[in-house]
């Protein structure tokens, strides 16, 4: 191989190894995004369950079968505690996902 071919070969090898590294990093990032997506779906399910519990409780109060002074049932108390403890986690996850929009917009511009 002459000097030019060696230089080109070395550059191709460097780029190829860099591509392997990038693809590995992409796969790891996609795995994290899938877990983030699953976390968001699970959070949505908990929100829906809590909304259903709230509506059920409100319906019972309106029709007199569950006075407001009655002690909270175990499920209601559990969902209320989850609601309060999930606020900080929710904000951090949403902010992290929304931060990605800066990079996604750049990719589309290429």
NULOSE-963498 format. One line per 5 residues: their letters; for each residue x, y, z of N, C-alpha, C, CB. Coordinates in nm, 4 decimals. Glycine has a CB too. Layout:
// NULOSE-963498
a) X/Y/Z/X/Y/Z/X/Y/Z/X/Y/Z  ...
// end
This chain:
// NULOSE-963498
xxxxx) 0.0849/-0.1173/0.0000/0.0000/0.0000/0.0000/0.0899/0.1242/0.0000/-0.0968/-0.0005/0.1228  0.0542/0.2202/-0.0825/0.1322/0.3447/-0.0814/0.0871/0.4322/0.0355/0.1167/0.4215/-0.2164  0.1559/0.5410/0.0558/0.1307/0.6299/0.1708/-0.0124/0.6839/0.1716/0.2296/0.7469/0.1694  -0.0636/0.7236/0.0560/-0.2006/0.7767/0.0478/-0.3023/0.6702/0.0868/-0.2304/0.8285/-0.0944  -0.2845/0.5495/0.0361/-0.3764/0.4391/0.0679/-0.3702/0.4067/0.2165/-0.3426/0.3133/-0.0157
xxxxx) -0.2502/0.4104/0.2748/-0.2361/0.3835/0.4183/-0.3089/0.4897/0.4999/-0.0872/0.3785/0.4583  -0.2972/0.6146/0.4588/-0.3646/0.7241/0.5289/-0.5160/0.7072/0.5206/-0.3228/0.8605/0.4698  -0.5652/0.6773/0.4007/-0.7093/0.6575/0.3812/-0.7571/0.5368/0.4619/-0.7423/0.6384/0.2306  -0.6793/0.4283/0.4583/-0.7150/0.3075/0.5330/-0.7210/0.3377/0.6830/-0.6133/0.1940/0.5048  -0.6227/0.4096/0.7340/-0.6203/0.4447/0.8760/-0.7421/0.5295/0.9129/-0.4904/0.5202/0.9107
xxxxx) -0.7770/0.6236/0.8272/-0.8943/0.7089/0.8528/-1.0228/0.6270/0.8499/-0.9022/0.8228/0.7491  -1.0343/0.5358/0.7541/-1.1531/0.4492/0.7475/-1.1641/0.3635/0.8732/-1.1479/0.3587/0.6220  -1.0518/0.3083/0.9165/-1.0528/0.2245/1.0376/-1.0952/0.3060/1.1587/-0.9138/0.1620/1.0622  -1.0407/0.4266/1.1728/-1.0759/0.5124/1.2854/-1.2255/0.5436/1.2844/-0.9940/0.6427/1.2816  -1.2770/0.5797/1.1663/-1.4190/0.6127/1.1560/-1.5065/0.4911/1.1841/-1.4504/0.6688/1.0174
xxxxx) -1.4652/0.3755/1.1344/-1.5427/0.2542/1.1566/-1.5502/0.2199/1.3049/-1.4824/0.1379/1.0788  -1.4379/0.2281/1.3765/-1.4384/0.2019/1.5201/-1.5212/0.3061/1.5938/-1.2955/0.1999/1.5746  -1.5155/0.4292/1.5485/-1.5967/0.5339/1.6097/-1.7453/0.5041/1.5905/-1.5614/0.6717/1.5500  -1.7805/0.4532/1.4732/-1.9204/0.4162/1.4467/-1.9656/0.3045/1.5394/-1.9381/0.3731/1.3001  -1.8795/0.2042/1.5633/-1.9146/0.0976/1.6582/-1.9435/0.1561/1.7965/-1.8006/-0.0067/1.6673
xxxxx) -1.8567/0.2477/1.8385/-1.8741/0.3115/1.9692/-2.0058/0.3893/1.9735/-1.7551/0.4055/2.0002  -2.0314/0.4689/1.8713/-2.1545/0.5480/1.8672/-2.2780/0.4579/1.8687/-2.1561/0.6376/1.7425  -2.2741/0.3511/1.7907/-2.3905/0.2627/1.7839/-2.4160/0.1959/1.9184/-2.3710/0.1563/1.6751  -2.3077/0.1590/1.9877/-2.3225/0.1026/2.1213/-2.3848/0.2047/2.2159/-2.1866/0.0556/2.1754  -2.3379/0.3279/2.2083/-2.3944/0.4343/2.2914/-2.5398/0.4612/2.2557/-2.3126/0.5624/2.2767
xxxxx) -2.5726/0.4554/2.1266/-2.7120/0.4746/2.0849/-2.8007/0.3658/2.1441/-2.7234/0.4747/1.9308  -2.7547/0.2420/2.1411/-2.8343/0.1314/2.1953/-2.8573/0.1493/2.3450/-2.7650/-0.0033/2.1684  -2.7538/0.1911/2.4162/-2.7704/0.2160/2.5596/-2.8690/0.3296/2.5830/-2.6349/0.2489/2.6251  -2.8570/0.4365/2.5032/-2.9485/0.5506/2.5177/-3.0922/0.5093/2.4855/-2.9048/0.6670/2.4258  -3.1107/0.4286/2.3818/-3.2452/0.3819/2.3477/-3.3039/0.2951/2.4586/-3.2424/0.3036/2.2162
xxxxx) -3.2210/0.2136/2.5211/-3.2687/0.1319/2.6329/-3.3160/0.2219/2.7472/-3.1571/0.0359/2.6822  -3.2412/0.3281/2.7736/-3.2816/0.4225/2.8782/-3.4118/0.4919/2.8398/-3.1707/0.5271/2.9031  -3.4239/0.5324/2.7128/-3.5474/0.5975/2.6675/-3.6665/0.5032/2.6781/-3.5322/0.6464/2.5230  -3.6465/0.3764/2.6477/-3.7558/0.2789/2.6609/-3.7980/0.2659/2.8073/-3.7129/0.1405/2.6050  -3.7005/0.2652/2.8974/-3.7349/0.2589/3.0401/-3.8061/0.3861/3.0829/-3.6085/0.2372/3.1261
xxxxx) -3.7624/0.5012/3.0298/-3.8301/0.6279/3.0610/-3.9734/0.6237/3.0089/-3.7534/0.7489/2.9994  -3.9909/0.5718/2.8886/-4.1253/0.5597/2.8316/-4.2122/0.4691/2.9184/-4.1184/0.5052/2.6875  -4.1575/0.3566/2.9610/-4.2328/0.2647/3.0468/-4.2689/0.3317/3.1797/-4.1513/0.1361/3.0724  -4.1761/0.4109/3.2327/-4.2021/0.4828/3.3573/-4.3163/0.5820/3.3388/-4.0753/0.5557/3.4054  -4.3164/0.6517/3.2244/-4.4247/0.7471/3.1981/-4.5589/0.6760/3.1838/-4.3948/0.8282/3.0714
xxxxx) -4.5613/0.5613/3.1150/-4.6863/0.4863/3.1019/-4.7351/0.4369/3.2384/-4.6674/0.3673/3.0061  -4.6435/0.3882/3.3221/-4.6816/0.3411/3.4548/-4.7341/0.4568/3.5396/-4.5622/0.2736/3.5245  -4.6716/0.5734/3.5260/-4.7189/0.6904/3.6007/-4.8580/0.7306/3.5530/-4.6205/0.8090/3.5851  -4.8805/0.7258/3.4219/-5.0142/0.7551/3.3688/-5.1180/0.6595/3.4259/-5.0141/0.7468/3.2155  -5.0828/0.5319/3.4370/-5.1757/0.4336/3.4927/-5.2087/0.4663/3.6381/-5.1167/0.2921/3.4824
xxxxx) -5.1068/0.5072/3.7157/-5.1316/0.5441/3.8553/-5.2180/0.6696/3.8643/-4.9988/0.5662/3.9294  -5.1941/0.7650/3.7741/-5.2765/0.8867/3.7725/-5.4213/0.8519/3.7420/-5.2230/0.9880/3.6687  -5.4436/0.7667/3.6435/-5.5804/0.7255/3.6095/-5.6470/0.6549/3.7265/-5.5801/0.6338/3.4865  -5.5731/0.5672/3.7941/-5.6297/0.4968/3.9095/-5.6647/0.5957/4.0205/-5.5309/0.3904/3.9621  -5.5794/0.6930/4.0415/-5.6067/0.7919/4.1452/-5.7265/0.8787/4.1070/-5.4828/0.8796/4.1696
xxxxx) -5.7343/0.9197/3.9795/-5.8509/0.9965/3.9342/-5.9797/0.9175/3.9523/-5.8348/1.0364/3.7873  -5.9759/0.7886/3.9212/-6.0945/0.7043/3.9393/-6.1336/0.6973/4.0865/-6.0693/0.5624/3.8843  -6.0341/0.6850/4.1737/-6.0611/0.6803/4.3172/-6.1205/0.8129/4.3649/-5.9322/0.6482/4.3954  -6.0667/0.9231/4.3161/-6.1191/1.0556/4.3534/-6.2642/1.0689/4.3083/-6.0327/1.1690/4.2910  -6.2925/1.0334/4.1837/-6.4302/1.0426/4.1329/-6.5252/0.9518/4.2105/-6.4343/1.0065/3.9841
xxxxx) -6.4782/0.8309/4.2430/-6.5604/0.7377/4.3197/-6.5917/0.7970/4.4576/-6.4887/0.6006/4.3341  -6.4909/0.8519/4.5213/-6.5084/0.9122/4.6531/-6.6051/1.0306/4.6454/-6.3723/0.9574/4.7102  -6.5861/1.1151/4.5442/-6.6751/1.2309/4.5268/-6.8189/1.1858/4.5029/-6.6271/1.3188/4.4093  -6.8368/1.0840/4.4222/-6.9714/1.0318/4.3940/-7.0362/0.9813/4.5226/-6.9654/0.9181/4.2886  -6.9606/0.9102/4.6032/-7.0150/0.8587/4.7292/-7.0507/0.9736/4.8239/-6.9139/0.7636/4.7968
xxxxx) -6.9688/1.0775/4.8271/-6.9983/1.1915/4.9150/-7.1242/1.2631/4.8690/-6.8797/1.2900/4.9183  -7.1393/1.2828/4.7372/-7.2552/1.3542/4.6833/-7.3843/1.2791/4.7141/-7.2404/1.3740/4.5315  -7.3791/1.1462/4.7073/-7.4996/1.0664/4.7306/-7.5161/1.0235/4.8754/-7.4975/0.9449/4.6432  -7.4301/1.0751/4.9608/-7.4480/1.0508/5.1042/-7.4027/0.9159/5.1548/-7.5882/1.0667/5.1379  -7.3488/0.8308/5.0702/-7.3087/0.6984/5.1181/-7.1682/0.6985/5.1774/-7.3163/0.5977/5.0049
xxxxx) -7.0983/0.8105/5.1670/-6.9624/0.8187/5.2218/-6.9401/0.9607/5.2722/-6.8543/0.7793/5.1143  -6.9780/0.9896/5.3951/-6.9610/1.1258/5.4447/-6.8143/1.1667/5.4446/-7.0186/1.1386/5.5854  -6.7913/1.2946/5.4241/-6.6549/1.3463/5.4120/-6.5738/1.3223/5.5384/-6.6577/1.4948/5.3802  -6.6406/1.3111/5.6537/-6.5664/1.2929/5.7791/-6.5255/1.1478/5.8025/-6.6499/1.3413/5.8962  -6.5777/1.0558/5.7226/-6.5420/0.9149/5.7362/-6.3906/0.8989/5.7151/-6.6221/0.8271/5.6345
xxxxx) -6.3230/0.8178/5.7969/-6.1789/0.7974/5.7768/-6.1508/0.7445/5.6356/-6.1227/0.6991/5.8827  -6.0408/0.7889/5.5798/-6.0044/0.7463/5.4446/-5.9769/0.5970/5.4428/-5.8815/0.8241/5.3938  -6.0241/0.5308/5.3377/-5.9938/0.3884/5.3284/-5.8472/0.3699/5.2893/-6.0873/0.3186/5.2258  -5.8004/0.2493/5.3051/-5.6585/0.2191/5.2831/-5.6131/0.2519/5.1411/-5.6316/0.0724/5.3122  -5.6939/0.2175/5.0419/-5.6579/0.2440/4.9017/-5.6492/0.3939/4.8747/-5.7605/0.1795/4.8067
xxxxx) -5.7448/0.4677/4.9268/-5.7441/0.6133/4.9087/-5.6197/0.6735/4.9721/-5.8711/0.6769/4.9694  -5.5875/0.6309/5.0902/-5.4695/0.6823/5.1602/-5.3420/0.6470/5.0844/-5.4631/0.6265/5.3035  -5.3341/0.5253/5.0311/-5.2169/0.4827/4.9542/-5.2002/0.5677/4.8295/-5.2283/0.3348/4.9157  -5.3090/0.5913/4.7565/-5.3021/0.6711/4.6342/-5.2683/0.8170/4.6647/-5.4346/0.6628/4.5579  -5.3208/0.8691/4.7745/-5.2895/1.0066/4.8135/-5.1415/1.0197/4.8473/-5.3759/1.0502/4.9336
xxxxx) -5.0864/0.9215/4.9166/-4.9436/0.9234/4.9515/-4.8579/0.9134/4.8254/-4.9095/0.8075/5.0488  -4.8976/0.8273/4.7320/-4.8249/0.8155/4.6053/-4.8283/0.9479/4.5293/-4.8848/0.7025/4.5186  -4.9423/1.0124/4.5332/-4.9567/1.1404/4.4638/-4.8542/1.2403/4.5172/-5.1004/1.1961/4.4804  -4.8477/1.2521/4.6472/-4.7567/1.3488/4.7090/-4.6108/1.3119/4.6861/-4.7842/1.3590/4.8583  -4.5773/1.1840/4.6944/-4.4374/1.1430/4.6798/-4.3914/1.1445/4.5347/-4.4175/1.0045/4.7377
xxxxx) -4.4828/1.1432/4.4399/-4.4455/1.1377/4.2992/-4.4223/1.2720/4.2339/-4.5491/1.0669/4.2246  -4.4554/1.3808/4.3009/-4.4468/1.5138/4.2402/-4.3041/1.5478/4.1988/-4.4989/1.6193/4.3369  -4.2082/1.5288/4.2870/-4.0689/1.5644/4.2571/-4.0125/1.4748/4.1470/-3.9819/1.5534/4.3841  -4.0395/1.3454/4.1557/-3.9915/1.2510/4.0547/-4.0513/1.2853/3.9182/-4.0271/1.1056/4.0944  -4.1785/1.3185/3.9174/-4.2475/1.3551/3.7936/-4.1794/1.4750/3.7273/-4.3959/1.3869/3.8218
xxxxx) -4.1560/1.5794/3.8021/-4.0954/1.7013/3.7471/-3.9563/1.6731/3.6918/-4.0878/1.8109/3.8546  -3.8760/1.5964/3.7629/-3.7398/1.5658/3.7174/-3.7427/1.4855/3.5880/-3.6626/1.4884/3.8258  -3.8298/1.3854/3.5804/-3.8380/1.3028/3.4601/-3.8863/1.3839/3.3409/-3.9307/1.1838/3.4833  -3.9907/1.4617/3.3585/-4.0444/1.5433/3.2493/-3.9402/1.6443/3.2016/-4.1729/1.6164/3.2942  -3.8727/1.7104/3.2944/-3.7696/1.8075/3.2550/-3.6572/1.7411/3.1763/-3.7120/1.8771/3.3787
xxxxx) -3.6152/1.6237/3.2178/-3.5080/1.5520/3.1464/-3.5517/1.5164/3.0045/-3.4681/1.4238/3.2231  -3.6740/1.4677/2.9903/-3.7237/1.4308/2.8565/-3.7381/1.5551/2.7692/-3.8599/1.3566/2.8669  -3.7917/1.6621/2.8253/-3.8098/1.7847/2.7478/-3.6763/1.8455/2.7046/-3.8888/1.8863/2.8290  -3.5716/1.8259/2.7831/-3.4381/1.8745/2.7467/-3.3901/1.8112/2.6154/-3.3377/1.8443/2.8597  -3.4366/1.6905/2.5890/-3.3964/1.6213/2.4659/-3.4431/1.6948/2.3404/-3.4517/1.4796/2.4653
xxxxx) -3.5461/1.7744/2.3508/-3.6016/1.8413/2.2324/-3.4979/1.9302/2.1656/-3.7247/1.9245/2.2705  -3.4043/1.9842/2.2431/-3.2984/2.0675/2.1829/-3.2147/1.9864/2.0857/-3.2078/2.1281/2.2921  -3.1867/1.8622/2.1195/-3.1019/1.7774/2.0364/-3.1790/1.7161/1.9202/-3.0399/1.6676/2.1205  -3.3057/1.6876/1.9424/-3.3887/1.6296/1.8369/-3.4096/1.7321/1.7256/-3.5252/1.5823/1.8937  -3.4318/1.8568/1.7620/-3.4497/1.9619/1.6621/-3.3230/1.9790/1.5792/-3.4874/2.0947/1.7296
xxxxx) -3.2059/1.9674/1.6401/-3.0799/1.9798/1.5675/-3.0621/1.8666/1.4686/-2.9629/1.9828/1.6642  -3.0996/1.7461/1.5068/-3.0863/1.6307/1.4175/-3.1694/1.6486/1.2911/-3.1280/1.5024/1.4896  -3.2900/1.7003/1.3055/-3.3791/1.7173/1.1914/-3.3305/1.8233/1.0931/-3.5167/1.7528/1.2396  -3.2450/1.9125/1.1381/-3.1989/2.0218/1.0544/-3.0862/1.9802/0.9603/-3.1534/2.1359/1.1407  -3.0279/1.8631/0.9843/-2.9150/1.8195/0.9017/-2.9593/1.7787/0.7631/-2.8425/1.7044/0.9679
// end
